């Protein structure tokens, strides 16, 4: 691929909109629907992250538009998400709200570079139990983060969501707690019941509109969102210095890793449940990186692909990028024409929306599938979920992958082994002095020592045939073990013949010394029959040389 073609593959083209002439009506309607659904989520995620409702709304508009144009998916909808909120909370607590926009730009640049150097396929190596455990942990954290607002309190001082939720009960105001809980209950009930009446009903908007109207009419003592801007802020580079940049490198890398993982997972899921074409993983990273950079310049948060909004987009009939672009335009219209009304929404209502969203993130059927699959997958799932809640999201993914890798290596090691086989019939005198060993599965560092001990412990034979044609995996350690096996047997006077080294294994076997360790180059065979015939000739020759000469 030439440099020019490579660059073009990462940029928008007219092909992205080839179907718009036929699908624009459905795309526009889908975009309006997604915009209505995204509005309360954008506000809620902004508030929950500590960056504020304005930041959530700006992110949904700016990042949603940029990612739709530059991303690698035809139907993905991007914006603030629950997973990102979980990461941003500690950053806001440690560095202040001002750090969010700068972290967004820094993380976006990292994600952009990852896409430019074609690291998009890396996410495909994350095991399914890790993904599901990660999702469960995020859902638990999001739910716990809403507890303080749901009881009309403020979060506790702890950075751990579970501990902070418990600490918030000590700050509950008895005069407002009942109203806050009532708002959460009503919002949750509407969001659960409304889709059963009709799946296209924007339940979260209806719930928020209803409780906000009642709260305003009765002048209920509830905390509100507060004043919102009537226009998008002007783009500007956040203030920073060298010391601040150094402090934010770690958080920015964490945000970048999360943004890349979540966006690619969302795009992959969307592609698997739709017929709107595949997604380009590298271009998706480029688009998401640019989206976060743009969001940061407008004072917003880092953005990722949002599977919930993407699913709504698909169910609403979206067929092209025009739907996600329309969703951003709808939210832009809200900023210019409806922020006065939105500013009166109770924070408890947004907590209700996020609590229901968190519960919906967890599929009971999926959890049963993971837990009911294998013991190792169950352990990976549970460990990832626990570490996500108790420690950190990115640490959880790393530990989950490490645990999954351990079980995978153990299974691979157990698949590798050595079996002694019978020589081909008809049997001949002296066959008892020939041992035929078949190496199976994977011969790598996890199984090598066991195979070495099994073969070198053989006794009472003068020829050993090592059959390697059934070997699936051979690494340098495995090849070294075969070399040590041959050397050890030859030192004991046992002739070693090797049969069936696969062409793919021959380079490593040659470099490590398997071939050189053979007594003679003719002791390497491609056919078992020829190898056995050669072994029998060795035994016969040894038997002849062992017969004492008859004195005359």
ABEGO torsion letter per residue (X at the ends): XBAAAAAAAABBBAAAAAAAAAAAAAAAAAAAAAAAAAAAAAAAAAAAAGAEAAAAAAAAAAAAAAAAAABABAABBBEBBAAAAAAAAAAAAAAEAAAAAAAAAAAAAAAAAAAAAGAAAAAAABBAAAAAAAAAAAAAAAAAAAAAAAAGBBBBABABAAAAAAAAAAABBAAAAAAAAAAAAAAAAAAAAAAAABAABBAAAAAAAAAAAAAAAAGBBBBBAEBBBABBBBBBBBBBBAAAAAAAAAAAAAAAAAAAAAAAAAAAAAAAABAAEBBBAAAAAAAAAAAAAAAAAAGBBBBBBBAAAAAAAAAAGBABAAAAAAAAAAAAAAAAAAAAAAAABBAAAAAAAAAAAAAAABBAAAAAAAAABBAAAAAAAAAAAAAAAABBAAAAAAAAAAAAAAAAAAAAAAABBBBBBBBBOBBBBGAAABBBBBBBEBBBAAAAAAAAAAAAABBGBABBBBBAAABABBBAAAAAAAAAAAAAAAAAGBBBBBBGBBAAAAAAAAAAGAAAABABAAABBABAAAAAAAAAAAAAAAAAAABBBBBX
